[in-house]
Amino acid sequence: MIKLELKRDGTQNITKVCNMCGCHIEDLVIEDIMIKKDSDVTVKDKDGNEITRTELPSDLKECKCETCND
């Protein structure tokens, strides 16, 4: 699952956490979770590559840590 933490100072943290126990798996960046909606807007990552995926990758929907994956 994806966890978004917004802090009072305006910073945000996006992390991948285990769906079972909630532990931290890895830090994410906005490009990891961006999807393209059905529109004429062109969405690009930080390197200028067009983002064409229309849904989140399955490894971000169903996340398990090493302990829960056993």
Secondary structure, DSSP 8 states (H G I E B T S, - for coil): -EEEEE-TTS-EEEEEE-TTT--EEEEE-HHHH----SSS---B-TTS-B---SS--HHHHS---TTTT-
